[in-house]
Every structure is written in C-alpha cells, then in structure tokens.
C-alpha cells in the first residue's frame, strides 16, 4: 500500500513529472529548442562554409542555452591564450 494511502511519490516529485512529461523523460520544450538550432544552422551554414556543420551545431547549441546550462569547451593554446 505504501505511504499516504497508496501514493508512493511526494507532491514535489509528482509536480516535477507534470513539468517534465513522463518520469525521466525530456523536457517538453526540447523539440522547440532542437527546431531553433536546426533553423539557425540552415541559415548560417551557407554563410559559414569553412565551419564544419557539426561544430556549427555545437556552437549554436551552446549559445542558445541559458547561461546556467551552457557547456563551454575551453582549452589552452600552445602560443598562449585560450580557445573554445
């Protein structure tokens, strides 16, 4: 039976499930985000032919995410300075 008359999840966890869809699933807006990335890649791709499409996708993905979710790959250069 469990606690609270059969409810095995706390109210906080059930609210998170409602926000994120199925438990452990992707957030609802991931499809919109992917669509924005694809659209920008289609727009910028012809203007930047020297950039690999996969690298451009990574750059656009990083720039569109909120600051708290950005993933920057920073590494030191041999001549000094940093690149990402």
C-alpha positions in Angstrom: 0.0 0.0 0.0 2.7 2.4 0.8 2.5 5.8 2.5 -0.2 8.4 2.2 -2.9 6.0 1.2 -1.1 4.5 -1.8 0.8 7.5 -3.1 4.4 6.4 -3.4 5.7 9.8 -4.6 5.8 13.1 -2.8 3.9 16.1 -4.2 7.2 17.7 -5.2 8.2 14.7 -7.3 4.7 14.5 -8.9 4.9 18.2 -9.8 8.3 17.6 -11.5 6.7 14.7 -13.5 4.0 17.0 -14.7 6.5 19.7 -15.7 8.9 17.3 -17.5 6.4 14.9 -19.0 7.0 11.2 -18.2 9.3 10.4 -15.3 12.8 10.5 -16.6 11.7 12.0 -19.9 12.9 15.0 -21.8 11.5 18.5 -21.0 8.6 19.5 -23.2 10.4 22.3 -24.9 13.3 20.2 -26.2 11.6 19.8 -29.6 11.3 23.5 -29.9 14.9 24.0 -28.9 16.0 21.4 -31.5 13.9 23.1 -34.1 15.5 26.5 -33.4 19.0 25.0 -33.6 18.2 23.3 -36.9 16.7 26.5 -38.4 19.7 28.6 -37.4 22.1 26.0 -38.7 20.3 26.1 -42.0 20.5 29.9 -42.1 24.1 30.2 -41.0 25.6 27.1 -42.8 25.8 28.8 -46.3 27.3 31.9 -44.8 30.0 30.0 -43.0 31.1 27.2 -45.3 34.5 26.9 -43.7 33.0 25.7 -40.4 32.2 22.0 -40.1 28.4 21.5 -39.7 28.8 19.5 -36.5 31.0 22.3 -35.0 28.4 24.9 -36.1 25.7 22.8 -34.4 27.7 22.7 -31.2 28.3 26.4 -31.3 24.7 27.3 -31.9 23.5 24.8 -29.2 25.9 26.4 -26.6 24.8 30.0 -27.5 21.1 29.3 -27.3 21.1 27.6 -24.0 20.6 29.6 -20.8 23.9 30.6 -19.1 23.4 28.1 -16.3 23.2 25.2 -18.9 26.0 26.2 -21.3 28.8 23.9 -21.9 32.0 25.6 -23.0 35.0 23.6 -24.0 37.9 25.9 -23.1 41.5 24.7 -23.6 44.8 26.5 -23.6 46.7 27.2 -26.8 50.4 26.5 -27.2 51.1 30.1 -28.1 49.2 31.4 -25.0 45.6 32.3 -24.7 42.6 30.1 -24.7 40.2 28.8 -27.3 36.8 27.1 -27.2 
